[in-house]
Amino acid sequence: MVLYNDGQLKIPRAYLNGYELACLEDHVIARNYVAHTTIGDPAADAIVEELAPLRREEVSRFIHAGMEEDRKVLRAAPQALRDFFMDAPQPDPDWLDRDALAPGIRAFQRNAVPVLAAFVTGTLMNGFSTLISKSFVQTGRIFDNGVWRLKQNNRHQMEIFWPGGLERHGDGWKLSVRIRFVHAQVRRLLAETEQWHHDEWGVPISAAHLGYAAANFASGTLKHSSALGARYSDDERAGFHAVWRYAGYLMGIPETILFTDANQARELCRIAVICEPPPTAESVIMTNALINSAPLVAGITDPEARKRLVNRVIYPVARGLVGNQLADALQFPRSRLPFPLLSYRLDRRLQRLLLPLRRRSPEDFSTLLTASAYDDTGMSYRLPTHAHDERSRAW
């Protein structure tokens, strides 16, 4: 992470109190973080602005052509998009060591169930406790598409941690760049609404939030999955971070806020949380909506079965991972289980012993997460057409 300093620091009002506290811990990282709350993704933002006048079908066709390096179709695309796919991000950054990704990929493949369980019940809860939740709630997309979002999040992980997934024509590479365009489009659409207050919150889906997200996806997921029974060597931990660093680069996170190693990722997460205001109503909505959407990912539609899974497994595990203070702020119900993470690990071991003798129960959280990860939801290069989901065409 190359620290950013613009000389004149502009701090959105929501961050003033947290910034003062964070400066007592690490002034340099705190200043860098809040500076990025007013920055988006200049390259991708310029592209979606240039694409805005085009028909949705044309936009999708041009992005698809760029992904597949179809130069014939790209010749008719706007200049910014042609430049993007002809130059960046195709060349590997100087710091990328593809061999260093391999241990992280192996670790993910071995620990996929606890990693994905940790991602849904811990990592995403930490992430959406920040002001990024405002961007998602204001679009309204979480309410009707919570299941779709969880599947997409998990599929992205599966693809970037697949051998070769981050090669130029791998699905992990394409999905990461697709996410970059979607973020830029949502940023453009939200910025045009009267609901978004720049002086208060900074830029929608800011570089600060994305930098924190990448660090949290790496460092936070390793921490939470370890609590659920995953085990990693030092090389695997480094490789796991290396995968998320490169994926973050492809997603358009400026290198000035993109972590370089495990220590930086962990420290960025710590300081970012202090900078952020306390969880808002949008944080409560987002986190609880995701938890309650999770059973539907596995096709559990029976209300009673869904309620049992959420209340007996998902909420207790989530509370055990994020801690009582954050869980209370997010209005998670109190758990009757004194040691929910220990119960989860013991249950996982028992399932492995009994697996040859019986089919897994629908209340098995492992089954739920496996289903969400492996369900193929397809790949579309359509972009949202309106800031609010009910007024946007399908994408």
C-alpha positions as CSV (number, residue, x, y, z in Angstrom):
1,M,0.0,0.0,0.0
2,V,1.5,3.3,-1.2
3,L,0.2,6.0,1.1
4,Y,-1.8,8.7,-0.5
5,N,-1.5,12.4,0.6
6,D,-3.2,15.2,-1.2
7,G,-2.0,17.9,1.1
8,Q,-5.5,19.3,1.8
9,L,-7.5,16.5,3.5
10,K,-11.2,16.6,3.0
11,I,-13.1,14.6,5.6
12,P,-16.8,13.7,5.2
13,R,-18.7,14.7,8.3
14,A,-19.6,11.2,9.3
15,Y,-15.9,10.3,9.7
16,L,-14.8,13.3,11.9
17,N,-15.1,11.6,15.3
18,G,-13.7,8.3,14.2
19,Y,-10.8,9.9,12.4
20,E,-9.7,11.7,15.6
21,L,-9.8,8.4,17.5
22,A,-8.0,6.5,14.8
23,C,-5.2,9.1,14.6
24,L,-4.3,8.2,18.2
25,E,-3.7,4.7,17.0
26,D,-2.0,5.3,13.6
27,H,-2.2,8.8,12.2
28,V,-0.7,7.8,8.8
29,I,-3.1,5.0,8.0
30,A,-6.1,6.9,9.4
31,R,-5.3,9.9,7.2
32,N,-4.8,7.7,4.2
33,Y,-8.1,5.9,4.8
34,V,-10.3,9.0,5.2
35,A,-8.6,10.6,2.1
36,H,-9.9,7.7,0.1
37,T,-13.5,8.2,1.2
38,T,-13.7,11.0,-1.4
39,I,-12.1,8.9,-4.2
40,G,-13.8,6.4,-6.5
41,D,-12.1,4.6,-9.4
42,P,-11.1,7.4,-11.8
43,A,-10.5,5.0,-14.8
44,A,-13.7,3.0,-14.5
45,D,-15.7,6.0,-13.6
46,A,-14.6,7.7,-16.8
47,I,-15.5,4.6,-18.8
48,V,-19.1,4.2,-17.5
49,E,-19.6,8.0,-18.0
50,E,-18.6,7.5,-21.7
51,L,-20.8,4.4,-22.0
52,A,-23.9,6.2,-20.4
53,P,-25.5,7.4,-23.7
54,L,-25.3,4.0,-25.3
55,R,-28.1,1.4,-25.3
56,R,-27.8,-1.3,-22.6
57,E,-27.3,-4.1,-25.2
58,E,-24.4,-2.2,-26.8
59,V,-22.7,-1.6,-23.4
60,S,-23.0,-5.3,-22.6
61,R,-21.6,-6.3,-26.1
62,F,-18.6,-4.0,-25.8
63,I,-17.7,-5.1,-22.3
64,H,-18.0,-8.7,-23.4
65,A,-15.8,-8.0,-26.4
66,G,-13.2,-6.5,-24.1
67,M,-13.2,-9.5,-21.8
68,E,-12.8,-11.8,-24.7
69,E,-10.3,-9.5,-26.5
70,D,-12.5,-9.3,-29.6
71,R,-10.8,-6.4,-31.3
72,K,-13.2,-6.4,-34.2
73,V,-16.1,-5.5,-32.0
74,L,-14.0,-3.3,-29.7
75,R,-13.1,-1.0,-32.6
76,A,-16.7,0.4,-32.4
77,A,-16.5,0.9,-28.7
78,P,-15.9,4.2,-27.0
79,Q,-12.2,5.2,-26.7
80,A,-12.0,4.9,-22.9
81,L,-13.2,1.3,-23.0
82,R,-10.8,0.5,-25.9
83,D,-7.9,2.0,-24.0
84,F,-8.8,0.1,-20.9
85,F,-8.8,-3.3,-22.5
86,M,-5.8,-2.6,-24.7
87,D,-3.7,-1.4,-21.8
88,A,-4.8,-1.8,-18.2
89,P,-5.5,-4.1,-16.4
90,Q,-4.1,-6.7,-18.9
91,P,-0.4,-6.2,-18.0
92,D,0.5,-7.8,-14.7
93,P,1.5,-5.3,-12.0
94,D,5.2,-5.4,-11.2
95,W,4.6,-6.8,-7.7
96,L,2.5,-9.8,-8.9
97,D,4.2,-13.2,-8.3
98,R,1.8,-15.8,-9.7
99,D,3.7,-18.7,-8.0
100,A,2.9,-17.1,-4.7
101,L,-0.8,-17.5,-5.3
102,A,-0.7,-21.3,-5.4
103,P,-0.4,-22.0,-1.6
104,G,-3.4,-19.7,-1.0
105,I,-5.4,-21.5,-3.7
106,R,-4.6,-24.9,-2.2
107,A,-5.6,-23.6,1.2
108,F,-8.9,-22.4,0.0
109,Q,-9.7,-25.6,-1.8
110,R,-8.9,-27.6,1.4
111,N,-10.9,-25.3,3.7
112,A,-13.7,-24.2,1.3
113,V,-16.5,-24.9,3.7
114,P,-15.2,-23.0,6.8
115,V,-13.9,-20.2,4.5
116,L,-17.3,-19.7,2.9
117,A,-19.1,-20.1,6.2
118,A,-16.8,-17.5,7.7
119,F,-17.3,-15.2,4.8
120,V,-21.1,-15.1,5.2
121,T,-21.3,-15.1,9.0
122,G,-18.3,-13.0,9.8
123,T,-16.5,-11.2,7.0
124,L,-19.6,-9.7,5.3
125,M,-21.0,-8.7,8.8
126,N,-17.8,-6.8,9.5
127,G,-17.9,-5.2,6.0
128,F,-21.5,-4.1,6.1
129,S,-21.1,-2.6,9.5
130,T,-19.4,0.3,7.7
131,L,-21.0,3.1,5.7
132,I,-20.7,1.0,2.5
133,S,-24.1,-0.4,3.6
134,K,-25.7,2.9,2.7
135,S,-24.7,2.4,-1.0
136,F,-26.3,-1.0,-1.1
137,V,-29.5,-0.2,0.9
138,Q,-30.1,2.9,-1.2
139,T,-30.2,0.9,-4.4
140,G,-32.7,-1.5,-2.8
141,R,-31.1,-4.5,-4.5
142,I,-30.5,-6.4,-1.3
143,F,-34.2,-7.0,-0.5
144,D,-35.2,-8.9,-3.6
145,N,-31.8,-10.2,-4.6
146,G,-30.2,-11.2,-1.4
147,V,-29.9,-14.8,-2.5
148,W,-28.4,-13.8,-5.9
149,R,-25.9,-11.5,-4.1
150,L,-24.7,-14.3,-1.8
151,K,-24.3,-16.7,-4.7
152,Q,-22.4,-14.1,-6.7
153,N,-20.1,-13.3,-3.8
154,N,-19.3,-16.9,-3.2
155,R,-18.9,-17.7,-6.9
156,H,-16.4,-14.9,-7.2
157,Q,-14.4,-16.4,-4.4
158,M,-14.6,-19.9,-6.0
159,E,-13.4,-18.5,-9.3
160,I,-10.4,-16.4,-8.0
161,F,-9.3,-19.4,-5.9
162,W,-9.6,-21.8,-8.8
163,P,-6.3,-22.8,-10.4
164,G,-5.8,-20.5,-13.4
165,G,-8.9,-18.4,-12.4
166,L,-6.9,-15.2,-12.2
167,E,-5.2,-15.8,-15.6
168,R,-6.2,-13.3,-18.3
169,H,-9.1,-15.5,-19.6
170,G,-10.0,-17.1,-16.3
171,D,-13.5,-16.5,-14.9
172,G,-11.9,-15.1,-11.7
173,W,-10.2,-12.4,-13.8
174,K,-13.4,-11.6,-15.7
175,L,-15.6,-11.6,-12.6
176,S,-13.2,-9.2,-10.8
177,V,-13.2,-6.8,-13.7
178,R,-17.0,-7.1,-14.1
179,I,-17.4,-6.1,-10.4
180,R,-15.2,-3.0,-11.1
181,F,-17.6,-1.9,-13.9
182,V,-20.7,-2.6,-11.7
183,H,-19.3,-0.6,-8.8
184,A,-18.5,2.3,-11.1
185,Q,-22.0,2.3,-12.6
186,V,-23.6,2.2,-9.2
187,R,-21.3,5.0,-8.1
188,R,-22.4,7.1,-11.0
189,L,-26.1,6.4,-10.6
190,L,-26.1,7.0,-6.9
191,A,-24.1,10.2,-7.1
192,E,-26.8,11.7,-9.3
193,T,-29.6,11.1,-6.8
194,E,-30.7,13.6,-4.1
195,Q,-30.5,10.8,-1.5
196,W,-26.7,10.7,-1.6
197,H,-25.0,13.3,0.6
198,H,-21.3,13.7,-0.5
199,D,-20.4,16.1,2.3
200,E,-21.7,13.7,4.9
201,W,-20.6,10.3,3.5
202,G,-18.0,10.9,0.8
203,V,-18.2,9.0,-2.5
204,P,-20.6,6.0,-3.0
205,I,-18.6,2.7,-2.9
206,S,-15.5,4.7,-2.2
207,A,-11.9,3.6,-2.7
208,A,-11.6,3.5,1.1
209,H,-14.5,1.0,1.5
210,L,-13.1,-1.2,-1.3
211,G,-9.6,-1.1,0.1
212,Y,-11.0,-2.1,3.5
213,A,-13.2,-4.8,1.8
214,A,-10.2,-6.4,0.1
215,A,-8.2,-6.4,3.4
216,N,-11.2,-7.8,5.3
217,F,-11.9,-10.5,2.6
218,A,-8.3,-11.7,3.2
219,S,-7.4,-11.0,6.8
220,G,-10.9,-11.2,8.2
221,T,-11.8,-14.4,6.4
222,L,-8.6,-16.1,7.5
223,K,-9.3,-15.1,11.1
224,H,-12.9,-16.2,11.1
225,S,-12.4,-19.4,9.2
226,S,-9.7,-20.4,11.6
227,A,-12.2,-19.9,14.4
228,L,-14.5,-22.4,12.5
229,G,-11.8,-25.0,12.3
230,A,-9.7,-24.1,9.2
231,R,-5.9,-24.5,9.4
232,Y,-3.2,-22.7,7.4
233,S,0.5,-22.7,7.1
234,D,2.4,-19.4,6.9
235,D,2.9,-19.8,3.1
236,E,-0.9,-20.5,2.7
237,R,-1.7,-17.3,4.7
238,A,0.6,-15.3,2.5
239,G,-0.8,-16.9,-0.6
240,F,-4.4,-16.2,0.5
241,H,-3.6,-12.6,0.9
242,A,-1.8,-12.5,-2.4
243,V,-4.9,-13.8,-4.2
244,W,-7.1,-11.2,-2.7
245,R,-4.5,-8.5,-3.4
246,Y,-4.5,-9.2,-7.1
247,A,-8.3,-9.6,-7.2
248,G,-8.5,-6.2,-5.5
249,Y,-6.2,-4.7,-8.1
250,L,-8.4,-6.1,-10.9
251,M,-11.5,-4.7,-9.1
252,G,-10.0,-1.2,-9.4
253,I,-8.8,-0.6,-5.9
254,P,-6.1,2.1,-6.1
255,E,-2.7,0.9,-5.0
256,T,-2.6,3.7,-2.5
257,I,-5.2,1.9,-0.4
258,L,-4.5,-1.7,-1.5
259,F,-2.7,-3.8,1.1
260,T,0.6,-5.4,0.3
261,D,0.8,-8.2,2.9
262,A,-1.0,-9.8,5.8
263,N,0.3,-7.3,8.4
264,Q,-0.9,-4.3,6.3
265,A,-4.2,-5.9,5.7
266,R,-4.8,-6.6,9.4
267,E,-3.7,-3.1,10.4
268,L,-5.8,-1.4,7.7
269,C,-8.9,-3.4,8.9
270,R,-8.2,-2.3,12.5
271,I,-7.8,1.4,11.7
272,A,-10.6,1.5,9.2
273,V,-13.1,0.2,11.8
274,I,-12.1,3.0,14.1
275,C,-12.5,5.6,11.4
276,E,-16.0,4.4,10.5
277,P,-19.0,5.7,12.4
278,P,-21.0,3.2,14.5
279,P,-23.2,0.9,12.5
280,T,-26.2,2.7,11.0
281,A,-29.7,1.6,10.4
282,E,-28.5,0.5,6.9
283,S,-25.9,-1.7,8.5
284,V,-28.6,-3.4,10.5
285,I,-30.8,-3.9,7.4
286,M,-28.0,-5.2,5.3
287,T,-26.5,-7.7,7.7
288,N,-29.8,-9.2,8.9
289,A,-31.1,-9.4,5.3
290,L,-28.1,-11.3,4.3
291,I,-28.3,-13.7,7.2
292,N,-32.0,-14.3,6.6
293,S,-31.4,-14.8,2.8
294,A,-28.8,-17.4,3.4
295,P,-31.1,-20.5,3.8
296,L,-32.8,-19.7,0.5
297,V,-29.5,-20.2,-1.2
298,A,-29.7,-23.9,-0.4
299,G,-33.3,-24.0,-1.5
300,I,-34.7,-24.1,2.1
301,T,-38.0,-22.3,1.6
302,D,-40.0,-23.9,4.4
303,P,-40.5,-21.1,6.9
304,E,-40.0,-23.3,10.0
305,A,-36.8,-25.0,8.6
306,R,-35.5,-21.6,7.5
307,K,-36.2,-20.1,10.9
308,R,-34.4,-22.9,12.7
309,L,-31.3,-22.7,10.6
310,V,-31.1,-18.9,11.0
311,N,-31.7,-18.8,14.7
312,R,-30.0,-22.0,15.8
313,V,-26.9,-21.9,13.6
314,I,-26.3,-18.8,11.5
315,Y,-27.0,-16.1,14.1
316,P,-25.1,-17.8,16.9
317,V,-22.1,-18.4,14.7
318,A,-22.2,-14.8,13.4
319,R,-22.3,-13.5,17.0
320,G,-19.4,-15.7,18.0
321,L,-17.3,-14.5,15.1
322,V,-17.9,-10.7,15.3
323,G,-18.2,-10.4,19.0
324,N,-21.1,-9.3,21.3
325,Q,-20.4,-5.6,20.9
326,L,-20.8,-5.5,17.1
327,A,-23.6,-8.2,17.2
328,D,-25.6,-6.1,19.6
329,A,-25.1,-3.0,17.4
330,L,-26.3,-5.0,14.4
331,Q,-29.3,-6.2,16.5
332,F,-28.5,-9.9,16.2
333,P,-30.5,-11.9,18.7
334,R,-28.7,-13.2,21.8
335,S,-27.6,-16.8,21.6
336,R,-28.5,-19.4,24.1
337,L,-25.4,-21.4,23.2
338,P,-22.5,-20.5,25.5
339,F,-19.8,-21.6,23.0
340,P,-21.3,-21.4,19.5
341,L,-18.0,-21.7,17.6
342,L,-17.0,-24.8,19.6
343,S,-20.4,-26.3,18.9
344,Y,-20.0,-25.6,15.2
345,R,-16.5,-27.2,15.1
346,L,-17.8,-30.3,17.0
347,D,-20.8,-30.6,14.7
348,R,-18.5,-30.4,11.7
349,R,-16.4,-33.3,13.0
350,L,-19.5,-35.4,13.8
351,Q,-20.8,-34.8,10.3
352,R,-17.6,-36.1,8.8
353,L,-17.8,-39.2,10.9
354,L,-21.5,-39.8,10.0
355,L,-21.4,-38.7,6.4
356,P,-21.0,-42.3,5.0
357,L,-24.0,-43.4,7.1
358,R,-26.6,-40.7,6.3
359,R,-27.4,-37.8,4.0
360,R,-26.7,-34.4,5.4
361,S,-29.6,-32.5,7.0
362,P,-30.8,-29.3,5.4
363,E,-29.9,-27.6,8.7
364,D,-26.3,-28.4,8.1
365,F,-24.7,-25.0,7.4
366,S,-22.0,-26.7,5.4
367,T,-24.5,-27.9,2.9
368,L,-26.0,-24.4,2.7
369,L,-22.6,-22.8,1.9
370,T,-21.5,-25.4,-0.5
371,A,-24.7,-25.0,-2.4
372,S,-24.3,-21.2,-2.6
373,A,-20.7,-21.5,-3.8
374,Y,-21.2,-24.1,-6.5
375,D,-24.5,-23.0,-8.0
376,D,-23.6,-21.6,-11.4
377,T,-25.5,-18.3,-11.8
378,G,-24.0,-17.4,-15.2
379,M,-22.0,-14.4,-16.2
380,S,-23.6,-11.2,-17.5
381,Y,-21.9,-8.0,-18.6
382,R,-25.1,-6.0,-18.3
383,L,-24.9,-2.9,-16.0
384,P,-27.7,-1.5,-13.9
385,T,-29.6,1.3,-15.6
386,H,-31.1,3.1,-12.6
387,A,-29.9,3.8,-9.0
388,H,-33.0,2.0,-7.6
389,D,-33.6,-1.6,-8.3
390,E,-37.3,-1.4,-8.9
391,R,-36.6,1.1,-11.8
392,S,-33.5,-0.7,-13.2
393,R,-33.6,-3.2,-16.0
394,A,-32.4,-6.7,-15.2
395,W,-28.6,-7.0,-15.0
